[in-house]
Amino acid sequence: MLYLSTRNNKISKKPSEAVLEGIAKDGGLYMPHSFEGVEFPLKDLEKMSNKEISAQVISLLFKNDEMLSNPKGELAGAYDLVSKAYDGKFDDEDYAPLAKVADAYIMELYHGPTCAFKDVALQLLPQLISSAKKSTGMKDEIVILTATSGDTGSAALSGFSNVDGIKIIVFYPRNGISAVQERQMVSVDGKNTCVCSVGGNFDDAQSGVKNIFASLDLPKGVVLSSANSINIGRLAPQVAYYFKSYRDLLLNKEIKMGELVNFVVPTGNFGDILAGYFAKKMGLPVGQLVCASNTNKVLTDFFENGVYNKNRSFYITKSPSMDILISSNLERLLYLVCGAEKCAYYMNELKEKGEYKLEKEELDKIRNEFDAGFCDDEETLETIKKVYENEKYLMDTHTAVAWNVYEKWQKKTGNKNKTVVLSTASPYKFSSSVMNALGQEYGSEFDAVNKLYEYTGAKIPGSLVNIESKPIVHTVTVEKDEMLSFVDKMVNKKKWME
């Protein structure tokens, strides 16, 4: 298996090298050179455990690479890494349980250590990087650079904290995430961690990180990598839960093997839904992939008219993890549809003009696989209230966006296939918004956590119990044009925390 840059097919790397680099030197993202021969053994799916499904996905996407080496074979090597990553980390050892709600299923991806879907990938990514580092003989210190719109940061910090030979810097938009999300990050006390707020929005932080990759002069013995979904090692583990949900539907007798299943995904950076498309390319019987956006509906508009235009107003919403105008992983889809040369052209147009427009045949190919919709804040809160009152199911704001889009999409299309809606975060991470939706009073956002429990009886995740009392360790803040100099200072600093 080789991985190629989305902007230049002459740039190729082994899987371990792609995982270690995170992003290609030309700014492109790494993609499999082909999905031929990367077919999941569906005939065995019903008999496979959760970890076996994940190991199978990893061994297929990273096959013939030394980071999976094991005397018993690559599948066994992948299983060892998955076990190290997941054992004891998820409620009931299930990283993606399904809940039947009305006429659909909700896949709950928030039962990990930081209560968000990113845990599935970011508990495994450190294992992949450590194994890749060992297998390639790398002696350099790795500095992970990550921009977060709320959940990636805490999940990455949880996964990489105190991992030998690796340091991690997380940038998040100042005043752009929930108080619970922020406290999760700034209270992490790992000796190899650094958390920094940035003046601006997530796109500013993400663009700053990409600029650092391209511009920073590193001291000898230090290399950069990423924990964002621009890193293929972060994206690959997410493919597994699409196969897992299909297996669960089979075991629940909701479908028969081969039936198409739709997936509705709340997404801003396009990584989570792209993982579903990877699963389809690997043989999963996926019907429609529906991209759900909030008021920052750049993706919805793109799927409707083929124009990607970031030159628009940016809105801070009740679903902040989706407050994004530059969806990095969309580049990978463009690469699959139109090839590296055209993809590079579009990315340059986006950089220089702030927009690009697909040709009709390119858009038609994409619309055969994807649909899209959006939901504003008022609809989001109404959806939380309605679903709780009618189904006694409590959801966070991002899940509510997806559920609302699902209902509108189903009404528009009349599609009868079974549908899975991805739930990406615990309602307790956005407790004030959920309380507002339910019409209940509270004091601070932290008080809302306790009041939400009193009102609904829904269990508070252990990591969020008394989170307001966790001491603040990280207090650094920079402006967006200071990110490069800040990282330059940090990579030249031997100890970060005493």
C-alpha positions as CSV (number, residue, x, y, z in Angstrom):
1,M,0.0,0.0,0.0
2,L,1.3,3.5,-0.9
3,Y,-0.1,6.8,0.0
4,L,0.0,9.7,-2.5
5,S,-0.4,13.5,-2.0
6,T,-3.8,14.7,-3.2
7,R,-1.9,17.5,-5.1
8,N,0.9,15.5,-6.7
9,N,1.0,11.7,-7.4
10,K,4.8,11.8,-7.5
11,I,4.8,12.3,-3.8
12,S,4.3,8.9,-2.3
13,K,4.9,7.4,1.1
14,K,4.5,4.1,3.0
15,P,1.6,4.2,5.5
16,S,3.9,4.6,8.4
17,E,5.6,7.5,6.7
18,A,2.3,9.2,5.9
19,V,1.1,8.7,9.5
20,L,4.3,10.3,10.9
21,E,4.3,13.2,8.5
22,G,0.6,14.0,8.9
23,I,0.5,16.3,5.8
24,A,2.5,16.2,2.6
25,K,5.3,18.7,1.9
26,D,3.2,20.3,-0.9
27,G,0.3,20.9,1.5
28,G,-1.7,18.0,0.1
29,L,-3.3,15.2,2.2
30,Y,-2.3,11.6,1.9
31,M,-4.6,9.2,0.2
32,P,-4.4,5.5,-0.7
33,H,-3.1,5.1,-4.2
34,S,-6.1,2.7,-4.8
35,F,-8.9,0.9,-3.0
36,E,-8.4,-2.2,-5.2
37,G,-7.5,-5.1,-3.0
38,V,-8.7,-3.2,0.1
39,E,-12.0,-5.1,0.5
40,F,-13.5,-5.8,3.9
41,P,-14.5,-9.5,4.4
42,L,-18.2,-8.8,4.9
43,K,-19.0,-12.6,5.0
44,D,-17.3,-12.7,8.4
45,L,-18.7,-9.4,9.8
46,E,-21.5,-10.8,12.0
47,K,-18.9,-13.0,13.9
48,M,-16.4,-10.2,14.4
49,S,-15.9,-8.4,17.7
50,N,-15.6,-4.6,17.9
51,K,-11.8,-4.8,18.2
52,E,-11.6,-7.3,15.4
53,I,-13.5,-5.0,13.1
54,S,-11.1,-2.1,13.9
55,A,-8.1,-4.3,13.4
56,Q,-9.4,-5.5,10.1
57,V,-9.9,-2.0,8.8
58,I,-6.4,-0.9,10.0
59,S,-4.7,-3.9,8.5
60,L,-6.4,-3.3,5.1
61,L,-5.7,0.4,4.9
62,F,-2.1,0.1,6.2
63,K,-1.2,-3.3,4.7
64,N,2.4,-4.3,3.9
65,D,3.7,-1.8,6.4
66,E,6.2,-2.6,9.2
67,M,4.2,-0.7,11.8
68,L,1.8,-3.7,11.8
69,S,4.6,-6.3,11.9
70,N,3.8,-9.3,14.1
71,P,5.0,-12.9,14.0
72,K,1.3,-13.9,13.6
73,G,0.7,-11.5,10.7
74,E,-0.4,-7.9,10.1
75,L,-3.9,-8.5,11.3
76,A,-2.6,-9.7,14.7
77,G,-0.3,-6.6,14.7
78,A,-3.2,-4.3,14.1
79,Y,-5.2,-6.1,16.8
80,D,-2.5,-5.5,19.3
81,L,-2.5,-1.8,18.6
82,V,-6.3,-1.6,18.9
83,S,-6.2,-3.5,22.2
84,K,-3.6,-1.1,23.7
85,A,-5.7,1.8,22.5
86,Y,-9.2,0.7,23.5
87,D,-9.0,-1.7,26.5
88,G,-10.6,0.0,29.5
89,K,-11.2,3.3,27.7
90,F,-14.9,3.0,26.7
91,D,-18.1,2.4,28.6
92,D,-18.9,-1.3,28.5
93,E,-16.0,-1.7,26.0
94,D,-18.4,-0.5,23.3
95,Y,-17.0,2.5,21.4
96,A,-20.1,3.0,19.2
97,P,-23.4,1.5,20.6
98,L,-26.6,1.9,18.6
99,A,-29.8,3.3,20.1
100,K,-33.2,2.9,18.4
101,V,-34.9,6.3,18.2
102,A,-38.2,6.5,16.4
103,D,-37.7,5.0,12.9
104,A,-33.9,5.3,12.8
105,Y,-30.8,4.4,14.8
106,I,-28.4,6.8,16.5
107,M,-24.8,5.6,16.7
108,E,-23.5,7.0,20.0
109,L,-19.8,7.9,19.6
110,Y,-19.3,9.7,22.9
111,H,-18.6,6.9,25.3
112,G,-14.9,7.4,25.5
113,P,-12.6,9.3,27.9
114,T,-13.5,12.8,26.6
115,C,-17.1,12.1,25.6
116,A,-16.8,12.8,21.9
117,F,-16.4,10.8,18.7
118,K,-12.8,11.8,18.3
119,D,-11.8,9.4,21.1
120,V,-12.3,6.4,18.7
121,A,-9.5,7.7,16.5
122,L,-7.4,9.6,19.0
123,Q,-6.9,6.7,21.4
124,L,-5.5,4.7,18.5
125,L,-3.5,7.3,16.7
126,P,-0.8,7.5,19.4
127,Q,-0.3,3.8,19.1
128,L,0.0,4.0,15.3
129,I,2.5,6.9,15.6
130,S,4.6,5.1,18.2
131,S,4.7,1.9,16.2
132,A,5.4,3.8,13.0
133,K,8.3,5.6,14.7
134,K,9.8,2.4,16.0
135,S,9.4,0.5,12.7
136,T,11.0,3.3,10.6
137,G,13.9,3.7,13.1
138,M,13.0,7.4,13.7
139,K,14.9,8.9,16.7
140,D,13.5,12.4,16.4
141,E,11.1,13.9,18.9
142,I,7.7,14.4,17.3
143,V,5.7,17.5,18.0
144,I,2.0,17.1,17.3
145,L,0.3,20.3,16.1
146,T,-3.5,20.3,16.3
147,A,-6.2,22.9,15.7
148,T,-9.5,22.1,17.4
149,S,-13.1,23.4,17.1
150,G,-13.7,21.9,20.5
151,D,-13.5,18.1,20.7
152,T,-10.3,17.1,18.8
153,G,-8.1,18.9,21.3
154,S,-9.3,17.1,24.5
155,A,-9.3,13.8,22.7
156,A,-5.8,14.3,21.3
157,L,-4.5,15.4,24.7
158,S,-6.1,12.4,26.3
159,G,-4.4,10.1,23.8
160,F,-0.9,11.7,23.7
161,S,-0.5,12.9,27.3
162,N,2.8,11.6,28.7
163,V,3.6,9.4,25.6
164,D,7.4,9.1,25.4
165,G,9.1,10.9,22.5
166,I,6.0,12.9,21.5
167,K,4.9,16.4,22.5
168,I,1.6,18.0,21.6
169,I,0.4,21.6,21.1
170,V,-3.3,22.3,20.8
171,F,-4.7,25.5,19.5
172,Y,-8.4,26.4,20.0
173,P,-10.5,29.5,19.1
174,R,-10.8,31.9,22.0
175,N,-14.5,32.2,23.0
176,G,-15.4,29.7,20.3
177,I,-16.0,26.5,22.3
178,S,-18.1,25.5,25.3
179,A,-16.8,26.1,28.8
180,V,-16.9,22.3,29.4
181,Q,-14.8,21.7,26.2
182,E,-12.3,24.4,27.3
183,R,-11.9,23.1,30.9
184,Q,-11.3,19.6,29.5
185,M,-8.3,20.9,27.7
186,V,-6.8,23.5,30.0
187,S,-6.8,21.1,32.9
188,V,-4.7,18.5,31.3
189,D,-1.4,18.2,33.2
190,G,0.7,15.9,31.0
191,K,4.3,17.0,31.0
192,N,4.4,16.9,27.1
193,T,1.3,19.0,26.6
194,C,0.6,22.6,25.6
195,V,-2.8,24.2,25.1
196,C,-3.2,27.7,23.7
197,S,-6.2,29.8,22.8
198,V,-6.1,31.8,19.5
199,G,-7.8,35.1,18.7
200,G,-10.1,34.2,15.8
201,N,-12.2,31.3,14.7
202,F,-11.3,27.6,14.0
203,D,-10.4,28.3,10.4
204,D,-7.8,30.8,11.6
205,A,-6.3,28.2,13.9
206,Q,-6.4,25.5,11.3
207,S,-4.8,27.8,8.6
208,G,-2.2,28.8,11.1
209,V,-1.3,25.2,11.8
210,K,-1.0,24.5,8.0
211,N,1.2,27.5,7.6
212,I,3.5,26.3,10.4
213,F,3.9,23.0,8.7
214,A,5.0,24.8,5.5
215,S,7.1,27.6,7.1
216,L,8.7,26.5,10.4
217,D,12.5,25.9,10.5
218,L,12.8,23.1,12.9
219,P,15.8,22.4,15.2
220,K,17.7,19.2,14.6
221,G,16.0,16.2,16.1
222,V,12.5,17.5,15.9
223,V,9.7,16.8,13.4
224,L,6.1,17.9,13.2
225,S,3.0,15.8,12.8
226,S,-0.7,16.3,13.2
227,A,-3.6,14.8,15.1
228,N,-6.3,16.5,13.0
229,S,-8.1,14.4,10.5
230,I,-5.7,15.7,7.8
231,N,-3.6,12.8,9.2
232,I,-4.6,9.6,7.6
233,G,-3.8,7.8,10.8
234,R,-6.5,9.8,12.5
235,L,-9.1,9.2,9.7
236,A,-8.6,5.4,9.2
237,P,-9.8,4.3,12.7
238,Q,-13.1,6.1,12.1
239,V,-13.9,3.9,9.1
240,A,-14.4,0.9,11.5
241,Y,-17.5,2.2,13.3
242,Y,-19.4,2.3,10.0
243,F,-18.8,-1.5,9.6
244,K,-19.6,-2.0,13.3
245,S,-23.0,-0.3,13.0
246,Y,-23.8,-2.4,10.0
247,R,-22.9,-5.5,12.0
248,D,-25.2,-4.4,14.9
249,L,-28.1,-3.9,12.5
250,L,-27.5,-7.4,11.2
251,L,-27.4,-8.8,14.7
252,N,-30.6,-6.9,15.6
253,K,-32.3,-8.4,12.5
254,E,-33.0,-4.9,11.2
255,I,-31.4,-5.7,7.9
256,K,-30.1,-8.6,5.8
257,M,-26.6,-8.7,4.4
258,G,-26.3,-6.6,1.3
259,E,-29.1,-4.2,2.2
260,L,-28.2,-0.5,1.8
261,V,-27.9,1.6,4.9
262,N,-27.9,5.5,4.9
263,F,-25.7,7.5,7.3
264,V,-26.4,11.1,8.3
265,V,-23.3,12.8,9.7
266,P,-22.9,16.2,11.4
267,T,-19.6,17.5,10.2
268,G,-17.6,20.6,9.6
269,N,-14.2,19.4,8.5
270,F,-15.7,16.6,6.4
271,G,-13.5,13.9,8.0
272,D,-16.2,11.9,9.8
273,I,-18.4,11.5,6.7
274,L,-15.4,10.8,4.5
275,A,-14.7,7.8,6.7
276,G,-18.1,6.5,5.7
277,Y,-17.2,6.9,2.1
278,F,-14.0,5.0,2.7
279,A,-16.1,2.2,4.2
280,K,-18.2,2.2,1.1
281,K,-15.1,2.0,-1.1
282,M,-14.1,-1.0,1.0
283,G,-17.3,-2.8,0.3
284,L,-19.8,-1.7,2.9
285,P,-23.4,-1.5,1.5
286,V,-23.8,2.2,2.0
287,G,-26.8,3.9,0.5
288,Q,-26.7,7.7,0.8
289,L,-24.2,9.7,2.9
290,V,-26.0,12.8,4.1
291,C,-23.8,15.7,5.2
292,A,-25.5,17.8,8.0
293,S,-24.3,21.4,8.6
294,N,-25.3,24.2,10.9
295,T,-25.7,27.8,9.9
296,N,-22.1,27.7,8.6
297,K,-23.5,25.8,5.6
298,V,-20.6,26.0,3.2
299,L,-20.8,22.3,2.6
300,T,-24.6,22.3,2.0
301,D,-24.1,25.0,-0.6
302,F,-21.3,23.1,-2.2
303,F,-23.3,19.9,-2.7
304,E,-26.2,22.0,-4.1
305,N,-24.3,24.0,-6.7
306,G,-20.7,22.8,-6.9
307,V,-19.3,26.1,-5.7
308,Y,-17.1,26.0,-2.6
309,N,-17.0,29.6,-1.3
310,K,-15.3,30.5,2.0
311,N,-15.9,34.2,1.4
312,R,-19.0,34.4,3.7
313,S,-20.0,35.4,7.2
314,F,-18.8,33.2,10.0
315,Y,-21.4,32.3,12.7
316,I,-20.7,31.2,16.2
317,T,-23.5,28.6,16.8
318,K,-24.9,26.2,19.4
319,S,-23.0,23.4,17.6
320,P,-19.4,25.0,17.8
321,S,-17.5,21.9,16.7
322,M,-19.0,22.4,13.2
323,D,-18.3,26.2,13.1
324,I,-15.9,25.7,10.1
325,L,-15.7,27.4,6.7
326,I,-12.7,25.5,5.3
327,S,-13.4,21.8,5.3
328,S,-10.0,20.2,4.9
329,N,-11.0,16.7,4.2
330,L,-13.2,17.7,1.2
331,E,-9.8,17.8,-0.6
332,R,-9.6,14.0,-0.4
333,L,-13.0,13.6,-2.0
334,L,-12.0,16.0,-4.8
335,Y,-8.9,13.9,-5.4
336,L,-11.0,10.7,-5.8
337,V,-13.3,12.5,-8.2
338,C,-11.0,14.5,-10.4
339,G,-7.4,13.5,-9.7
340,A,-4.3,15.2,-8.3
341,E,-3.7,17.9,-10.9
342,K,-7.3,19.2,-10.8
343,C,-7.4,18.9,-7.0
344,A,-4.3,21.0,-6.8
345,Y,-5.9,23.6,-9.1
346,Y,-9.0,23.8,-6.9
347,M,-7.0,24.1,-3.7
348,N,-4.9,27.0,-5.2
349,E,-8.2,28.7,-6.3
350,L,-9.5,28.4,-2.8
351,K,-6.2,29.9,-1.4
352,E,-6.0,32.7,-3.9
353,K,-9.7,33.6,-4.5
354,G,-11.5,32.0,-1.7
355,E,-13.6,29.8,-3.9
356,Y,-13.7,27.2,-6.7
357,K,-16.4,25.7,-8.9
358,L,-16.6,22.1,-10.0
359,E,-17.4,21.1,-13.5
360,K,-20.9,19.6,-14.0
361,E,-19.7,16.0,-14.4
362,E,-17.6,16.3,-11.3
363,L,-20.5,17.5,-9.2
364,D,-22.8,14.8,-10.6
365,K,-20.3,12.1,-9.5
366,I,-20.3,13.6,-6.0
367,R,-24.1,14.0,-5.8
368,N,-24.5,10.3,-6.7
369,E,-22.9,9.5,-3.4
370,F,-23.7,12.4,-1.1
371,D,-26.6,14.6,-0.2
372,A,-26.7,17.5,2.3
373,G,-28.8,19.8,4.4
374,F,-28.5,22.3,7.2
375,C,-30.1,23.3,10.5
376,D,-30.0,26.7,12.3
377,D,-29.8,27.2,16.0
378,E,-33.5,27.7,16.5
379,E,-34.2,24.4,14.8
380,T,-31.4,22.7,16.7
381,L,-33.0,23.6,20.1
382,E,-36.5,22.7,18.9
383,T,-35.2,19.3,17.8
384,I,-33.6,18.6,21.2
385,K,-36.9,19.4,23.0
386,K,-39.1,17.5,20.5
387,V,-37.0,14.3,20.5
388,Y,-36.7,14.3,24.3
389,E,-40.4,14.9,24.8
390,N,-41.5,12.3,22.2
391,E,-38.8,9.7,22.5
392,K,-37.2,10.3,25.9
393,Y,-33.9,10.5,24.2
394,L,-31.4,13.2,25.1
395,M,-29.1,14.5,22.5
396,D,-26.5,17.2,22.2
397,T,-26.6,20.1,19.7
398,H,-24.5,18.5,17.0
399,T,-26.6,15.3,17.0
400,A,-29.7,17.5,16.9
401,V,-28.4,19.2,13.7
402,A,-28.0,15.7,12.2
403,W,-31.4,14.5,13.3
404,N,-33.2,17.6,12.0
405,V,-31.4,17.2,8.6
406,Y,-32.3,13.5,8.6
407,E,-36.0,14.3,9.1
408,K,-36.1,16.9,6.4
409,W,-34.1,14.7,4.0
410,Q,-36.3,11.7,4.6
411,K,-39.4,13.8,4.0
412,K,-37.9,15.2,0.8
413,T,-36.7,11.9,-0.7
414,G,-39.0,9.3,0.8
415,N,-36.0,7.0,1.2
416,K,-37.0,3.8,3.0
417,N,-33.6,2.3,3.7
418,K,-32.5,2.0,7.3
419,T,-30.7,5.1,8.5
420,V,-28.0,5.6,11.1
421,V,-27.5,9.1,12.5
422,L,-24.1,9.7,14.0
423,S,-24.1,11.2,17.5
424,T,-20.7,12.9,18.0
425,A,-20.8,14.2,21.6
426,S,-22.4,13.8,25.0
427,P,-25.2,16.3,25.7
428,Y,-23.3,17.1,28.9
429,K,-20.6,18.8,26.9
430,F,-23.1,21.4,25.8
431,S,-25.3,21.3,28.8
432,S,-26.3,25.0,28.8
433,S,-27.6,24.8,25.2
434,V,-29.5,21.5,26.0
435,M,-31.0,23.1,29.1
436,N,-32.1,26.1,27.1
437,A,-33.7,23.7,24.6
438,L,-35.6,22.0,27.4
439,G,-36.7,25.3,28.9
440,Q,-34.9,24.8,32.2
441,E,-33.1,27.3,34.4
442,Y,-29.5,27.0,35.6
443,G,-26.6,29.2,36.7
444,S,-23.2,28.8,35.0
445,E,-22.5,26.3,32.3
446,F,-21.0,24.0,34.9
447,D,-24.1,24.3,37.0
448,A,-26.1,23.3,33.9
449,V,-24.4,19.9,34.0
450,N,-25.8,19.1,37.4
451,K,-29.2,20.7,36.6
452,L,-29.5,18.6,33.4
453,Y,-28.9,15.5,35.4
454,E,-31.5,16.5,38.0
455,Y,-34.0,17.1,35.3
456,T,-33.4,14.1,33.0
457,G,-31.6,11.5,35.2
458,A,-29.3,10.8,32.3
459,K,-25.9,9.6,33.6
460,I,-23.2,12.2,33.7
461,P,-20.0,10.8,32.1
462,G,-17.4,10.1,34.7
463,S,-14.8,12.5,33.2
464,L,-17.3,15.4,33.4
465,V,-18.3,14.9,37.0
466,N,-17.2,18.0,39.0
467,I,-15.2,19.1,36.0
468,E,-15.5,22.8,37.1
469,S,-13.2,21.9,40.1
470,K,-10.4,20.7,37.9
471,P,-7.4,23.1,38.2
472,I,-6.5,25.2,35.2
473,V,-3.0,24.3,34.0
474,H,-2.8,26.1,30.6
475,T,-3.4,29.8,30.4
476,V,-1.4,30.8,27.2
477,T,-3.2,32.8,24.5
478,V,-1.9,34.2,21.2
479,E,-3.2,36.1,18.2
480,K,-3.4,34.2,14.9
481,D,-0.4,35.9,13.4
482,E,1.7,34.9,16.5
483,M,1.2,31.1,16.1
484,L,4.3,30.5,14.1
485,S,6.6,32.3,16.5
486,F,5.0,30.6,19.5
487,V,5.6,27.2,18.1
488,D,9.1,28.1,17.1
489,K,9.7,29.0,20.7
490,M,8.1,25.8,22.0
491,V,10.0,23.4,19.7
492,N,13.3,24.9,20.9
493,K,12.3,24.5,24.6
494,K,13.5,21.3,26.3
495,K,10.9,21.1,29.1
496,W,7.3,22.4,28.8
497,M,6.0,21.6,32.3
498,E,8.1,21.1,35.4
